[in-house]
Amino acid sequence: MCWSSQLTWVPMLQNSTEMDFFSEYGDANRYKIQEVIGKGSYGVVCSAIDTHTSEKVAIKKIHDIFEHISDAARILREIKLLRLLRHPDIVEIKHIMLPPSRRDFKDIYVVFELMESDLHQVIKANDDLTREHYQFFLYQLLRALKYIHTGTILFISLMRTFT
């Protein structure tokens, strides 16, 4: 199974289809796409194998990055911060794939370490989570937040209606 250029998952030979997902991106041959693992408002995430390291990674394709300036600024801020952070409870950016030219800069591909699951999936899929499970989730969140604040990074989220 591979990606097609329309971002649908279809069974095909691996030669042309994987290249379509990355279009003309120079690092495309470094990653072997495995499967779609998530979709969101900013794009699609798939799992892949880094052929240089044999490591499993997650590739987030953020499409039409400059369509809304506020979204582009938010995405840039997230990428800038995550590139600097190194902590076991914070996902790590492994690589950022850029287009071959500025003129073709429409999409961006961010390569992350592949996590087994995310917190939303764990909570949604398990009816039998105990108080200790929730305490451990909270512990991990607070540990990551402490690390971020220790680095003098302050997270402030204000909605327009409050300003």
DSSP file (Angstrom, degrees, kcal/mol; ACC not computed):
  #  RESIDUE AA STRUCTURE BP1 BP2  ACC     N-H-->O    O-->H-N    N-H-->O    O-->H-N    TCO  KAPPA ALPHA  PHI   PSI    X-CA   Y-CA   Z-CA
    1    1 A M              0   0    0      0, 0.0     2,-0.3     0, 0.0     8,-0.1   0.000 360.0 360.0 360.0 142.1    0.0    0.0    0.0
    2    2 A C  E     -A   10   0A   0      8,-2.4     8,-2.4     6,-0.1     2,-0.2  -0.910 360.0 -87.4-148.8 172.9    1.2    3.5   -0.8
    3    3 A W  E     -A    9   0A   0     -2,-0.3    18,-0.3     6,-0.2     2,-0.2  -0.570  32.0-150.5 -82.3 147.8    0.2    7.1   -1.2
    4    4 A S    >   -     0   0    0      4,-1.5     3,-1.8    -2,-0.2     4,-0.1  -0.674  36.0 -99.8-105.0 173.5   -1.2    8.5   -4.4
    5    5 A S  T 3  S+     0   0    0      1,-0.3    -2,-0.0    -2,-0.2    -1,-0.0   0.697 122.9  59.8 -68.4 -16.5   -0.8   12.1   -5.4
    6    6 A Q  T 3  S-     0   0    0      2,-0.1    -1,-0.3     0, 0.0     3,-0.1   0.250 118.5-110.0 -92.3  13.3   -4.3   12.8   -4.2
    7    7 A L  S <  S+     0   0    0     -3,-1.8     2,-0.4     1,-0.3    -2,-0.1   0.831  75.1 133.1  61.9  36.5   -3.4   11.7   -0.7
    8    8 A T        -     0   0    0     -4,-0.1    -4,-1.5     2,-0.0     2,-0.7  -0.886  60.5-118.1-112.4 151.4   -5.5    8.5   -0.8
    9    9 A W  E     +A    3   0A   0     -2,-0.4    -6,-0.2    -6,-0.2    26,-0.0  -0.780  46.2 159.9 -91.4 115.4   -4.2    5.2    0.3
   10   10 A V  E     -A    2   0A   0     -8,-2.4    -8,-2.4    -2,-0.7     2,-0.5  -0.971  45.0-107.0-136.5 148.9   -4.2    2.8   -2.6
   11   11 A P        +     0   0    0      0, 0.0     2,-0.3     0, 0.0    -8,-0.0  -0.649  60.7 135.4 -75.6 125.6   -2.4   -0.5   -3.4
   12   12 A M        -     0   0    0     -2,-0.5     2,-0.2    -8,-0.0    -9,-0.0  -0.943  60.5 -73.3-155.4 173.3    0.3    0.2   -6.0
   13   13 A L     >  -     0   0    0     -2,-0.3     4,-0.9     1,-0.1     5,-0.2  -0.526  45.4-125.1 -72.1 146.9    3.9   -0.6   -6.9
   14   14 A Q  H  > S+     0   0    0     -2,-0.2     4,-0.9     1,-0.2     5,-0.3   0.660  90.7  79.3 -73.9 -15.3    6.2    1.4   -4.7
   15   15 A N  H  > S+     0   0    0      1,-0.2     4,-0.7     2,-0.1    -1,-0.2   0.975 106.9  14.5 -59.1 -68.0    8.2    3.1   -7.5
   16   16 A S  H  > S+     0   0    0      1,-0.2     4,-1.8     2,-0.2    -1,-0.2   0.824 119.3  62.2 -83.4 -31.9    6.0    6.0   -8.6
   17   17 A T  H  X S+     0   0    0     -4,-0.9     4,-1.6     1,-0.2    -1,-0.2   0.914 102.6  47.8 -67.3 -44.7    3.4    6.3   -5.9
   18   18 A E  H  X S+     0   0    0     -4,-0.9     4,-1.3     1,-0.2    -1,-0.2   0.880 111.2  52.7 -63.8 -35.7    5.8    7.1   -3.0
   19   19 A M  H  X S+     0   0    0     -4,-0.7     4,-0.9    -5,-0.3    -1,-0.2   0.853 103.8  57.6 -67.4 -33.1    7.4    9.7   -5.1
   20   20 A D  H  < S+     0   0    0     -4,-1.8     3,-0.4   -17,-0.2    -1,-0.2   0.885 101.2  56.3 -63.1 -38.5    4.0   11.3   -5.8
   21   21 A F  H  < S+     0   0    0     -4,-1.6    -1,-0.2   -18,-0.3    -2,-0.2   0.910 117.6  33.6 -59.7 -42.0    3.4   11.8   -2.1
   22   22 A F  H >< S-     0   0    0     -4,-1.3     3,-2.1     1,-0.3    -1,-0.2   0.488  93.0-164.1 -90.6  -4.4    6.6   13.8   -1.8
   23   23 A S  T 3< S-     0   0    0     -4,-0.9    -1,-0.3    -3,-0.4    -2,-0.1  -0.355  71.2 -16.5  50.0-120.4    6.3   15.3   -5.3
   24   24 A E  T 3  S+     0   0    0     -2,-0.1    -1,-0.3    -4,-0.1     2,-0.1   0.208  93.6 141.7 -97.1  17.3    9.7   16.8   -6.1
   25   25 A Y    X   -     0   0    0     -3,-2.1     3,-1.5    -6,-0.2     4,-0.2  -0.397  50.1-139.5 -65.5 130.5   11.1   16.7   -2.6
   26   26 A G  T 3  S+     0   0    0     72,-0.5     3,-0.4     1,-0.3    -1,-0.1   0.743  96.8  52.8 -64.6 -27.6   14.7   15.8   -2.6
   27   27 A D  T >  S+     0   0    0     71,-0.2     3,-1.8     1,-0.2     4,-0.5   0.299  75.1 108.1 -92.0  10.2   14.6   13.5    0.5
   28   28 A A  G X  S+     0   0    0     -3,-1.5     3,-1.2     1,-0.3    -1,-0.2   0.852  73.0  56.6 -58.8 -37.9   11.7   11.4   -0.7
   29   29 A N  G 3  S+     0   0    0     -3,-0.4    -1,-0.3     1,-0.2    -2,-0.1   0.617  94.4  69.7 -72.9  -8.8   13.9    8.3   -1.4
   30   30 A R  G <  S+     0   0    0     -3,-1.8    21,-3.5    20,-0.1    22,-0.4   0.766  97.0  57.0 -75.5 -25.3   15.0    8.3    2.2
   31   31 A Y  E <   -B   50   0B   0     -3,-1.2     2,-0.7    -4,-0.5    19,-0.2  -0.901  64.1-155.8-118.0 136.0   11.6    7.3    3.5
   32   32 A K  E     -B   49   0B   0     17,-2.3    17,-1.9    -2,-0.4     2,-0.1  -0.932  27.3-131.6-107.9 110.9    9.5    4.3    2.7
   33   33 A I  E     +B   48   0B   0     -2,-0.7    15,-0.3    15,-0.2     3,-0.1  -0.352  28.7 175.4 -65.0 135.6    5.8    5.1    3.4
   34   34 A Q  E     -     0   0B   0     13,-3.4     2,-0.3     1,-0.3    14,-0.2   0.826  52.0 -37.9-105.2 -63.0    4.0    2.4    5.5
   35   35 A E  E     -B   47   0B   0     12,-0.8    12,-2.9   -26,-0.0     2,-0.4  -0.990  57.2 -88.3-162.5 162.1    0.4    3.6    6.3
   36   36 A V  E     +B   46   0B   0     -2,-0.3    10,-0.3    10,-0.3     3,-0.1  -0.640  37.6 172.6 -75.3 130.9   -1.8    6.6    7.3
   37   37 A I  E     +     0   0B   0      8,-2.7     2,-0.3    -2,-0.4     9,-0.2   0.460  59.5   1.4-119.4  -5.1   -1.9    7.0   11.0
   38   38 A G  E     -B   45   0B   0      7,-1.5     7,-3.0     2,-0.0     2,-0.4  -0.938  47.4-157.0-176.0 154.0   -3.8   10.2   11.4
   39   39 A K  E     +B   44   0B   0     -2,-0.3     2,-0.2     5,-0.2     5,-0.2  -0.995  24.5 159.0-136.9 142.2   -5.5   13.1    9.8
   40   40 A G        -     0   0    0      3,-2.9     3,-0.3    -2,-0.4    -2,-0.0  -0.808  55.8 -77.6-148.1-171.5   -6.1   16.6   11.1
   41   41 A S  S    S+     0   0    0     -2,-0.2     3,-0.1     1,-0.2    -1,-0.0   0.786 126.2  44.3 -68.2 -27.0   -6.9   20.1   10.3
   42   42 A Y  S    S-     0   0    0      1,-0.2    21,-1.2    20,-0.1     2,-0.3   0.652 122.8 -74.1 -93.0 -16.1   -3.3   20.8    9.2
   43   43 A G  E     - C   0  62B   0     -3,-0.3    -3,-2.9    19,-0.2     2,-0.3  -0.991  58.1 -45.9 161.9-153.0   -2.7   17.7    7.2
   44   44 A V  E     -BC  39  61B   0     17,-1.5    17,-3.1    -2,-0.3     2,-0.4  -0.916  33.8-153.9-124.2 144.0   -2.0   14.0    7.1
   45   45 A V  E     +BC  38  60B   0     -7,-3.0    -8,-2.7    -2,-0.3    -7,-1.5  -0.971  16.0 177.3-119.4 133.6    0.4   11.8    9.1
   46   46 A C  E     -BC  36  59B   0     13,-2.2    13,-3.0    -2,-0.4     2,-0.3  -0.935  28.1-119.2-129.6 156.5    1.8    8.5    7.9
   47   47 A S  E     +BC  35  58B   0    -12,-2.9   -13,-3.4    -2,-0.3   -12,-0.8  -0.671  39.4 168.6 -89.8 152.5    4.3    6.1    9.4
   48   48 A A  E     -BC  33  57B   0      9,-2.5     9,-2.8    -2,-0.3     2,-0.5  -0.951  34.0-114.3-153.9 168.5    7.4    5.4    7.4
   49   49 A I  E     -BC  32  56B   0    -17,-1.9   -17,-2.3    -2,-0.3     2,-0.8  -0.960  23.6-134.4-112.1 128.3   10.8    3.7    7.6
   50   50 A D  E  >> -BC  31  55B   0      5,-3.1     4,-2.9    -2,-0.5     5,-0.5  -0.738  14.8-158.1 -78.8 111.9   14.0    5.9    7.4
   51   51 A T  T  45S+     0   0    0    -21,-3.5    -1,-0.2    -2,-0.8   -20,-0.1   0.678  87.8  56.8 -70.4 -16.4   16.1    3.9    4.9
   52   52 A H  T  45S+     0   0    0    -22,-0.4    -1,-0.2     1,-0.1   -21,-0.1   0.835 126.9  15.6 -80.0 -33.6   19.3    5.5    6.2
   53   53 A T  T  45S-     0   0    0     -3,-0.5    -2,-0.2     2,-0.2     3,-0.1   0.502  92.7-127.7-117.2  -8.7   18.8    4.5    9.9
   54   54 A S  T  <5 +     0   0    0     -4,-2.9     2,-0.3     1,-0.2    -3,-0.2   0.671  62.2 144.9  62.9  19.2   16.1    1.7    9.6
   55   55 A E  E   < -C   50   0B   0     -5,-0.5    -5,-3.1     1,-0.0     2,-0.4  -0.640  54.5-119.7 -88.7 142.9   14.2    3.7   12.2
   56   56 A K  E     +C   49   0B   0     -2,-0.3    58,-1.1    -7,-0.2     2,-0.3  -0.687  42.1 174.5 -80.4 133.5   10.4    4.0   12.2
   57   57 A V  E     -CD  48 113B   0     -9,-2.8    -9,-2.5    -2,-0.4     2,-0.4  -0.861  30.6-126.8-133.8 166.8    9.2    7.6   11.9
   58   58 A A  E     -CD  47 112B   0     54,-2.4    54,-3.4    -2,-0.3     2,-0.6  -0.973  20.2-156.7-114.5 132.7    6.1    9.6   11.5
   59   59 A I  E     -CD  46 111B   0    -13,-3.0   -13,-2.2    -2,-0.4     2,-0.6  -0.949   2.5-160.5-114.1 121.0    5.8   12.1    8.6
   60   60 A K  E     -CD  45 110B   0     50,-3.0    50,-2.5    -2,-0.6     2,-0.7  -0.887   3.9-157.8-101.9 116.9    3.4   14.9    8.9
   61   61 A K  E     -CD  44 109B   0    -17,-3.1   -17,-1.5    -2,-0.6     2,-0.8  -0.857   4.2-164.3 -95.1 115.6    2.5   16.6    5.6
   62   62 A I  E     -CD  43 108B   0     46,-3.1    46,-2.0    -2,-0.7     3,-0.4  -0.890  15.9-153.5-100.4 110.9    1.2   20.1    6.2
   63   63 A H        +     0   0    0    -21,-1.2    44,-0.2    -2,-0.8     4,-0.1  -0.548  65.1   4.9 -92.1 151.5   -0.6   21.1    3.0
   64   64 A D  S >  S-     0   0    0     -2,-0.2     3,-2.0     1,-0.1     4,-0.4   0.912  72.2-179.0  45.4  56.6   -1.1   24.7    1.7
   65   65 A I  T 3  S+     0   0    0     41,-2.6     3,-0.3    -3,-0.4    10,-0.1   0.756  75.1  46.0 -60.3 -27.9    1.0   26.1    4.5
   66   66 A F  T 3  S+     0   0    0     40,-0.4    -1,-0.3     1,-0.2     3,-0.2   0.255  80.0 101.6-101.0  13.2    0.6   29.7    3.4
   67   67 A E  S <  S+     0   0    0     -3,-2.0     2,-0.5     1,-0.2    -1,-0.2   0.905  94.1  25.1 -63.4 -41.3   -3.1   29.6    2.8
   68   68 A H  S  > S-     0   0    0     -4,-0.4     4,-2.4    -3,-0.3    -1,-0.2  -0.987  72.4-150.6-126.5 121.6   -3.8   31.3    6.2
   69   69 A I  H  > S+     0   0    0     -2,-0.5     4,-2.5     1,-0.2     5,-0.2   0.869  97.3  54.2 -60.3 -39.4   -1.1   33.5    7.6
   70   70 A S  H  > S+     0   0    0      1,-0.2     4,-1.9     2,-0.2    -1,-0.2   0.897 110.5  46.5 -64.5 -38.9   -2.2   32.9   11.2
   71   71 A D  H  > S+     0   0    0     -3,-0.2     4,-2.7     2,-0.2    -2,-0.2   0.910 111.1  52.2 -67.1 -41.9   -1.9   29.1   10.7
   72   72 A A  H  X S+     0   0    0     -4,-2.4     4,-2.5     1,-0.2    -2,-0.2   0.907 110.4  48.3 -60.8 -42.3    1.5   29.5    9.0
   73   73 A A  H  X S+     0   0    0     -4,-2.5     4,-2.3     2,-0.2    -1,-0.2   0.902 112.3  49.0 -64.8 -41.0    2.7   31.5   12.0
   74   74 A R  H  X S+     0   0    0     -4,-1.9     4,-2.2     2,-0.2    -2,-0.2   0.909 112.7  47.4 -64.9 -43.2    1.4   29.0   14.5
   75   75 A I  H  X S+     0   0    0     -4,-2.7     4,-2.5     2,-0.2    -2,-0.2   0.918 112.0  49.8 -65.7 -43.9    3.0   26.1   12.5
   76   76 A L  H  X S+     0   0    0     -4,-2.5     4,-2.7    -5,-0.2    -2,-0.2   0.915 110.7  50.1 -60.0 -44.1    6.3   27.9   12.3
   77   77 A R  H  X S+     0   0    0     -4,-2.3     4,-2.2     2,-0.2    -2,-0.2   0.911 111.1  49.2 -61.0 -43.7    6.3   28.6   16.0
   78   78 A E  H  X S+     0   0    0     -4,-2.2     4,-2.7     2,-0.2    -2,-0.2   0.923 113.0  46.6 -62.1 -45.2    5.6   25.0   16.8
   79   79 A I  H  X S+     0   0    0     -4,-2.5     4,-2.0     1,-0.2    -2,-0.2   0.918 111.2  51.5 -64.8 -43.9    8.4   23.8   14.5
   80   80 A K  H  X S+     0   0    0     -4,-2.7     4,-0.7    -5,-0.2    -1,-0.2   0.913 114.8  42.9 -60.2 -43.1   10.9   26.3   15.9
   81   81 A L  H >X S+     0   0    0     -4,-2.2     4,-1.2    -5,-0.2     3,-1.1   0.943 112.6  50.6 -69.1 -47.9   10.1   25.2   19.5
   82   82 A L  H 3< S+     0   0    0     -4,-2.7    11,-0.6     1,-0.3    -1,-0.2   0.806 103.2  60.7 -64.3 -28.5   10.0   21.5   18.9
   83   83 A R  H 3< S+     0   0    0     -4,-2.0    -1,-0.3     1,-0.2    -2,-0.2   0.795 109.8  43.0 -66.2 -26.6   13.4   21.6   17.1
   84   84 A L  H << S+     0   0    0     -3,-1.1     2,-0.3    -4,-0.7    -1,-0.2   0.701  96.4  89.8 -91.2 -21.8   15.0   23.0   20.3
   85   85 A L     <  +     0   0    0     -4,-1.2     2,-0.4     6,-0.1     8,-0.3  -0.620  45.3 177.8 -88.1 133.0   13.3   20.7   22.8
   86   86 A R        +     0   0    0     -2,-0.3     5,-0.1     6,-0.1     6,-0.1  -0.889  28.3 127.8-132.7 101.4   14.8   17.3   23.9
   87   87 A H    >   -     0   0    0      3,-0.5     3,-1.8    -2,-0.4    57,-0.0  -0.986  62.3-121.6-154.2 143.5   12.8   15.5   26.5
   88   88 A P  T 3  S+     0   0    0      0, 0.0     4,-0.1     0, 0.0    -1,-0.1   0.728 113.3  49.7 -62.0 -21.3   11.4   12.0   26.8
   89   89 A D  T 3  S+     0   0    0     51,-0.1     2,-0.4     2,-0.1    55,-0.1   0.285 100.9  72.8-101.7  10.6    7.8   13.3   27.1
   90   90 A I  S <  S-     0   0    0     -3,-1.8    -3,-0.5    54,-0.0    -1,-0.0  -0.992  88.6-113.2-126.9 128.1    8.0   15.6   24.1
   91   91 A V        -     0   0    0     -2,-0.4     2,-0.4     1,-0.1    -6,-0.1  -0.291  33.6-132.7 -61.2 141.1    7.9   14.4   20.6
   92   92 A E        -     0   0    0     -4,-0.1    21,-1.9    -6,-0.1     2,-0.5  -0.814   3.0-134.1-103.7 133.4   11.2   15.0   18.7
   93   93 A I  E     -E  112   0B   0    -11,-0.6    19,-0.3    -2,-0.4     3,-0.1  -0.743  22.5-179.6 -80.7 125.2   11.5   16.4   15.2
   94   94 A K  E     -     0   0B   0     17,-3.2     2,-0.3    -2,-0.5    18,-0.2   0.809  62.0  -9.7 -91.9 -36.4   14.0   14.3   13.3
   95   95 A H  E     -E  111   0B   0     16,-1.6    16,-3.4     2,-0.0     2,-0.5  -0.988  50.7-144.3-163.4 148.6   14.0   16.1   10.0
   96   96 A I  E     -E  110   0B   0     -2,-0.3     2,-0.6    14,-0.2    14,-0.2  -0.989  18.2-151.0-123.1 122.8   12.2   18.8    8.0
   97   97 A M  E     -E  109   0B   0     12,-3.0    12,-1.5    -2,-0.5   -72,-0.1  -0.822  15.1-168.7 -96.9 125.2   11.9   18.3    4.3
   98   98 A L        -     0   0    0     -2,-0.6   -72,-0.5    10,-0.1   -71,-0.2  -0.741  26.9 -98.5-109.9 158.6   11.7   21.5    2.2
   99   99 A P        -     0   0    0      0, 0.0    -1,-0.1     0, 0.0     6,-0.1  -0.264  33.7-111.4 -71.2 163.0   10.8   22.0   -1.4
  100  100 A P  S    S+     0   0    0      0, 0.0     2,-0.3     0, 0.0     3,-0.1   0.756  97.8  20.3 -68.4 -23.6   13.6   22.3   -4.1
  101  101 A S  S >  S-     0   0    0      1,-0.1     3,-0.5     0, 0.0     4,-0.1  -0.977  72.8-121.4-143.9 157.8   12.7   25.9   -4.7
  102  102 A R  G >  S+     0   0    0     -2,-0.3     3,-1.5     1,-0.2    -1,-0.1   0.849 111.6  61.5 -64.2 -34.3   10.9   28.8   -3.0
  103  103 A R  G 3  S+     0   0    0      1,-0.3    -1,-0.2    -3,-0.1     0, 0.0   0.830 106.1  45.9 -62.4 -32.5    8.5   29.1   -5.9
  104  104 A D  G <  S+     0   0    0     -3,-0.5     2,-1.3     2,-0.0     3,-0.5   0.293  79.1 126.2 -93.2   9.2    7.3   25.6   -5.2
  105  105 A F    <   +     0   0    0     -3,-1.5   -39,-0.1     1,-0.2     3,-0.1  -0.543  24.7 116.7 -76.4  95.6    6.9   26.1   -1.5
  106  106 A K  S    S+     0   0    0     -2,-1.3   -41,-2.6     1,-0.4   -40,-0.4   0.623  70.0  34.7-124.0 -42.5    3.4   25.0   -0.8
  107  107 A D        -     0   0    0     -3,-0.5    -1,-0.4   -43,-0.2     2,-0.4  -0.790  63.2-155.5-115.8 158.1    3.6   22.0    1.5
  108  108 A I  E     -D   62   0B   0    -46,-2.0   -46,-3.1    -2,-0.3     2,-0.5  -0.992   4.8-151.1-134.0 144.6    6.0   21.1    4.2
  109  109 A Y  E     -DE  61  97B   0    -12,-1.5   -12,-3.0    -2,-0.4     2,-0.5  -0.969   9.7-168.1-117.5 121.8    6.9   17.6    5.5
  110  110 A V  E     -DE  60  96B   0    -50,-2.5   -50,-3.0    -2,-0.5     2,-0.6  -0.948  10.0-150.3-113.1 125.6    8.0   17.3    9.2
  111  111 A V  E     +DE  59  95B   0    -16,-3.4   -17,-3.2    -2,-0.5   -16,-1.6  -0.851  21.2 178.7 -99.8 121.5    9.6   14.0   10.2
  112  112 A F  E     -DE  58  93B   0    -54,-3.4   -54,-2.4    -2,-0.6   -19,-0.2  -0.718  39.1 -90.4-113.2 163.5    9.0   13.0   13.9
  113  113 A E  E     -D   57   0B   0    -21,-1.9     2,-0.6    -2,-0.2   -56,-0.2  -0.523  53.0-110.0 -65.0 146.1    9.9   10.1   16.0
  114  114 A L        -     0   0    0    -58,-1.1     2,-0.3    -2,-0.2   -58,-0.1  -0.725  31.7-156.2 -87.1 122.2    7.1    7.5   15.7
  115  115 A M        -     0   0    0     -2,-0.6     3,-0.1     1,-0.1    -3,-0.0  -0.700  21.2-127.1 -94.4 149.2    5.1    7.2   18.9
  116  116 A E  S    S-     0   0    0     -2,-0.3     2,-0.3     1,-0.2    -1,-0.1   0.872  83.9 -27.3 -61.9 -37.0    3.2    4.0   19.7
  117  117 A S        -     0   0    0     -3,-0.0     2,-0.3     4,-0.0    -1,-0.2  -0.945  64.0-110.1-162.4 174.4    0.0    5.9   20.3
  118  118 A D     >  -     0   0    0     -2,-0.3     4,-2.2    -3,-0.1     3,-0.2  -0.838  34.6-107.4-117.4 164.7   -1.2    9.3   21.4
  119  119 A L  H  > S+     0   0    0     -2,-0.3     4,-2.4     1,-0.2     5,-0.3   0.859 117.4  54.9 -58.3 -39.9   -3.0   10.2   24.6
  120  120 A H  H  > S+     0   0    0      1,-0.2     4,-2.5     2,-0.2    -1,-0.2   0.923 109.3  47.2 -60.3 -45.2   -6.3   10.6   22.9
  121  121 A Q  H  > S+     0   0    0     -3,-0.2     4,-2.3     2,-0.2    -2,-0.2   0.900 111.5  51.1 -63.8 -41.1   -6.2    7.2   21.4
  122  122 A V  H  X S+     0   0    0     -4,-2.2     4,-0.9     2,-0.2    -2,-0.2   0.933 114.4  42.2 -63.5 -46.6   -5.2    5.5   24.7
  123  123 A I  H  < S+     0   0    0     -4,-2.4     3,-0.5     1,-0.2    -2,-0.2   0.914 116.6  48.2 -67.6 -42.7   -8.0    7.1   26.7
  124  124 A K  H  < S+     0   0    0     -4,-2.5    -1,-0.2    -5,-0.3    -2,-0.2   0.855 113.7  46.6 -66.6 -35.4  -10.6    6.6   23.9
  125  125 A A  H  < S+     0   0    0     -4,-2.3     2,-0.6    -5,-0.2    -1,-0.2   0.593 104.0  68.2 -85.9 -11.3   -9.7    2.9   23.4
  126  126 A N     <  +     0   0    0     -4,-0.9     3,-0.5    -3,-0.5    -1,-0.1  -0.925  42.8 173.0-120.8 115.4   -9.6    1.8   27.1
  127  127 A D  S    S+     0   0    0     -2,-0.6    -1,-0.1     1,-0.2    -4,-0.0   0.672  81.3  60.7 -83.4 -19.0  -12.6    1.7   29.3
  128  128 A D        +     0   0    0      2,-0.0     2,-0.2     0, 0.0    -1,-0.2   0.029  66.7 141.8-103.8  26.8  -10.6    0.1   32.1
  129  129 A L        -     0   0    0     -3,-0.5     2,-0.1    -6,-0.2    -6,-0.0  -0.491  40.8-142.9 -68.4 136.3   -8.1    2.8   32.8
  130  130 A T     >  -     0   0    0     -2,-0.2     4,-1.8     1,-0.1     3,-0.2  -0.400  26.7-100.9 -94.4 172.3   -7.4    3.1   36.5
  131  131 A R  H  > S+     0   0    0      1,-0.2     4,-2.3     2,-0.2     5,-0.1   0.855 123.9  57.9 -58.1 -36.7   -6.7    6.2   38.7
  132  132 A E  H  > S+     0   0    0      2,-0.2     4,-2.3     1,-0.2    -1,-0.2   0.871 102.1  54.2 -65.1 -37.1   -3.0    5.2   38.5
  133  133 A H  H  > S+     0   0    0     -3,-0.2     4,-2.3     2,-0.2    -1,-0.2   0.954 110.6  45.3 -59.4 -49.4   -3.1    5.4   34.7
  134  134 A Y  H  X S+     0   0    0     -4,-1.8     4,-2.4     1,-0.2    -2,-0.2   0.870 111.0  53.6 -64.3 -36.5   -4.5    9.0   34.8
  135  135 A Q  H  X S+     0   0    0     -4,-2.3     4,-2.5     2,-0.2    -1,-0.2   0.903 109.2  49.0 -63.4 -39.8   -2.0    9.9   37.5
  136  136 A F  H  X S+     0   0    0     -4,-2.3     4,-2.4     2,-0.2    -2,-0.2   0.903 110.0  50.8 -67.5 -40.4    0.8    8.7   35.3
  137  137 A F  H  X S+     0   0    0     -4,-2.3     4,-2.3     2,-0.2    -2,-0.2   0.936 112.8  46.6 -59.1 -46.4   -0.5   10.7   32.3
  138  138 A L  H  X S+     0   0    0     -4,-2.4     4,-2.8     1,-0.2     5,-0.2   0.896 109.8  54.1 -63.5 -40.9   -0.7   13.8   34.4
  139  139 A Y  H  X S+     0   0    0     -4,-2.5     4,-2.4     1,-0.2    -1,-0.2   0.926 109.6  47.2 -58.9 -46.5    2.8   13.2   35.7
  140  140 A Q  H  X S+     0   0    0     -4,-2.4     4,-2.2     2,-0.2    -2,-0.2   0.913 112.9  49.0 -62.7 -43.1    4.2   13.0   32.2
  141  141 A L  H  X S+     0   0    0     -4,-2.3     4,-2.4     1,-0.2    -2,-0.2   0.925 113.8  45.4 -62.5 -44.8    2.3   16.1   31.1
  142  142 A L  H  X S+     0   0    0     -4,-2.8     4,-2.5     2,-0.2    -1,-0.2   0.865 110.8  53.8 -68.6 -35.6    3.6   18.1   34.2
  143  143 A R  H  X S+     0   0    0     -4,-2.4     4,-2.0    -5,-0.2    -1,-0.2   0.918 111.6  45.1 -63.8 -43.2    7.1   16.8   33.7
  144  144 A A  H  X S+     0   0    0     -4,-2.2     4,-2.4     2,-0.2    -2,-0.2   0.907 112.9  51.0 -66.1 -42.0    7.1   18.0   30.1
  145  145 A L  H  X S+     0   0    0     -4,-2.4     4,-2.6     2,-0.2    -2,-0.2   0.895 108.9  51.1 -63.4 -40.1    5.6   21.3   31.1
  146  146 A K  H  X S+     0   0    0     -4,-2.5     4,-2.6     2,-0.2    -1,-0.2   0.915 109.6  50.8 -62.1 -42.9    8.2   21.8   33.8
  147  147 A Y  H  X S+     0   0    0     -4,-2.0     4,-1.3     2,-0.2    -2,-0.2   0.925 111.4  47.8 -60.1 -45.2   11.0   21.1   31.3
  148  148 A I  H  <>S+     0   0    0     -4,-2.4     5,-1.8     1,-0.2     3,-0.3   0.928 114.4  45.2 -63.0 -45.4    9.5   23.7   28.9
  149  149 A H  H ><5S+     0   0    0     -4,-2.6     3,-1.7     1,-0.2    -1,-0.2   0.838 106.6  59.5 -69.4 -32.8    9.1   26.3   31.6
  150  150 A T  H 3<5S+     0   0    0     -4,-2.6    -1,-0.2     1,-0.3    -2,-0.2   0.835 100.7  56.9 -62.7 -31.5   12.7   25.6   32.9
  151  151 A G  T 3<5S-     0   0    0     -4,-1.3    -1,-0.3    -3,-0.3    -2,-0.2   0.220 122.9-110.5 -82.6  15.5   13.9   26.6   29.5
  152  152 A T  T < 5S+     0   0    0     -3,-1.7     2,-0.6     1,-0.2    -3,-0.2   0.762  72.8 142.1  57.7  30.7   12.2   29.9   29.9
  153  153 A I      < -     0   0    0     -5,-1.8     2,-0.5    -6,-0.2    -1,-0.2  -0.898  34.9-161.7 -97.9 123.7    9.6   29.1   27.3
  154  154 A L        -     0   0    0     -2,-0.6     2,-0.7    -3,-0.1    -5,-0.0  -0.920   6.1-149.4-109.6 125.7    6.2   30.4   28.4
  155  155 A F        +     0   0    0     -2,-0.5     2,-0.5     2,-0.0    -2,-0.0  -0.842  22.1 171.4 -97.2 117.7    3.1   28.9   26.7
  156  156 A I        -     0   0    0     -2,-0.7     2,-0.6     2,-0.1    -2,-0.0  -0.990  11.6-172.5-127.9 124.5    0.3   31.4   26.4
  157  157 A S        +     0   0    0     -2,-0.5     2,-0.5     2,-0.0    -2,-0.0  -0.934  11.3 174.1-119.4 107.8   -2.8   30.6   24.5
  158  158 A L        -     0   0    0     -2,-0.6     2,-0.2     5,-0.0    -2,-0.1  -0.948  22.1-141.6-116.2 132.7   -5.2   33.6   24.1
  159  159 A M    >   -     0   0    0     -2,-0.5     3,-1.9     1,-0.1     4,-0.5  -0.589  26.4-115.3 -85.0 153.6   -8.3   33.5   22.0
  160  160 A R  G >  S+     0   0    0      1,-0.3     3,-1.2    -2,-0.2    -1,-0.1   0.832 113.8  63.9 -58.0 -32.7   -9.2   36.7   20.1
  161  161 A T  G 3  S+     0   0    0      1,-0.3    -1,-0.3     2,-0.2    -3,-0.0   0.705 102.5  50.3 -67.3 -16.9  -12.3   37.1   22.1
  162  162 A F  G <         0   0    0     -3,-1.9    -1,-0.3     1,-0.2    -2,-0.2   0.516 360.0 360.0 -96.6  -7.0  -10.2   37.6   25.2
  163  163 A T    <         0   0    0     -3,-1.2    -2,-0.2    -4,-0.5    -1,-0.2   0.462 360.0 360.0 -99.5 360.0   -7.9   40.2   23.8
